[in-house]
Structures are given as C-alpha cells and as structure tokens.
Amino acid sequence: MTTRAWSSRTIPGRRELLGFATVGLLAYAVDLALFTCLRGPAGLGPLTAKALSFVAACSVAYAGNALGTYRTSRARGLRPYAAFFLVNLAGAAVQLLCLAVSHYGLGFTSQRADTVSGAVIGMALATILRFWGTRTWVFRAEGRVGSWTG
C-alpha cells in the first residue's frame, strides 16, 4: 500500500476538511436564520424554535455531506441519517457542557465568558467531534473512495 493510498483513507485530506467545513457553515446559517425567524416573526418559544432549527440544520448538513463531501460513500437510508443526527446531538451536548462548566463550575458568568465557552471553545470541540463522528460512524472509511473534492 502506498503512502498516498493509506493517507486518503485514514487521514482527512485538506479538501475533505474544506468540504465538511463548507457544509457546516451552510448548516449553521440555516440554523441561525430559521431560529431567528421562528423566534421572532413566527413567535415560537426559544426551545421550540431551537429544536426545529437544529433538525433543519442537521438535515441540510447531512444532505450536503452525503451529496458532496462524502458522495462516494455507500451510506444510504435511515441508519446513516440517524447516526448523523446522534453525532450532532453529541456535538450540541459538548457545547452545552463547555458553557455549563465555565458558567456554573468555574464562575465565569459574563456574557463574553458565556460566548467564549459555548460558541468558541464549545463549537471548536463540537466540530472536531462531529467531523470524527461523521467520518467514523456515518460515512465510514471502508465505503469511501475519496472526498468529492479529492
């Protein structure tokens, strides 16, 4: 096995990371826009609005990754979508855990501290978890020939 063949299956390529990040940014934009609309003009409560925007963003991210970043994967049907949704729930839990530890455990209670812990540190750790979980459990390496940009 050549180094090139080995690295394309086990080490994420720059283009795979770029595809994943691009899809993630699109999903984030959908989440934010839908949450804002549901919370504001639609008048829904914050938890209902966030739950609906989260499901919509997960669906957009799954479709983008399935049709783009990991289009050569054999992942089809409900199982990969369910796994993707669970990986994203785990990512959301990481963000909430970072916020909870900072705010309640360490006593950093300012809005700036909450933003840094939840939206910066939590998002960074959650993104790493989501990328790893997506590659490992949703679009498995043995079913992947290469990324859509590779």
C-alpha positions, -999 to 999 in steps of 0.1 A, spaced: 0 0 0 14 34 -10 16 63 14 -9 82 -8 -35 54 -7 -30 50 31 -34 86 38 -65 91 17 -83 65 38 -72 73 73 -60 109 74 -85 135 64 -74 155 34 -75 192 31 -103 191 6 -123 168 27 -119 192 56 -129 221 34 -160 203 21 -170 194 57 -164 230 68 -183 245 39 -213 223 46 -211 231 83 -212 268 76 -242 264 54 -260 244 81 -250 270 107 -265 297 85 -297 277 81 -299 271 119 -294 308 127 -318 322 101 -345 297 109 -341 302 146 -343 339 142 -375 337 120 -392 312 142 -383 331 174 -392 365 160 -419 368 134 -433 333 140 -435 339 177 -424 304 188 -407 299 222 -369 296 223 -367 259 229 -393 250 202 -376 274 177 -341 260 185 -353 224 182 -369 230 148 -339 250 135 -315 223 148 -334 195 130 -334 216 98 -297 224 100 -289 187 107 -309 178 76 -291 204 55 -257 192 68 -265 155 62 -276 162 26 -246 184 19 -222 158 32 -240 129 16 -243 146 -18 -210 165 -16 -182 158 8 -188 120 11 -208 114 -21 -188 83 -29 -197 67 4 -223 39 3 -242 53 33 -278 53 23 -311 51 41 -323 59 76 -294 44 96 -267 69 84 -291 99 89 -299 87 125 -262 82 132 -255 117 118 -283 132 140 -269 115 171 -234 127 163 -248 162 160 -267 159 193 -234 148 209 -218 179 195 -246 201 209 -241 184 243 -203 192 242 -211 229 236 -236 229 264 -212 211 287 -184 237 280 -209 265 288 -221 248 320 -186 241 333 -175 277 326 -206 294 339 -216 272 368 -184 253 376 -158 280 372 -180 310 379 -173 329 346 -208 344 343 -203 374 320 -219 373 285 -184 374 270 -173 344 290 -205 325 280 -199 333 244 -163 322 245 -170 290 264 -201 280 244 -197 295 209 -159 294 206 -144 267 227 -175 245 227 -180 250 190 -144 241 182 -146 209 203 -180 200 190 -168 205 154 -139 181 160 -163 155 175 -188 160 146 -161 156 119 -147 125 136 -181 110 142 -193 117 107 -162 100 92 -163 71 116 -200 63 121 -219 79 92 -197 78 61 -173 50 71 -139 49 56 -143 15 40 -172 28 20 -154 59 9 -134 61 -22 -124 97 -17 -139 131 -9 -158 150 -36 -131 175 -39 -102 150 -39 
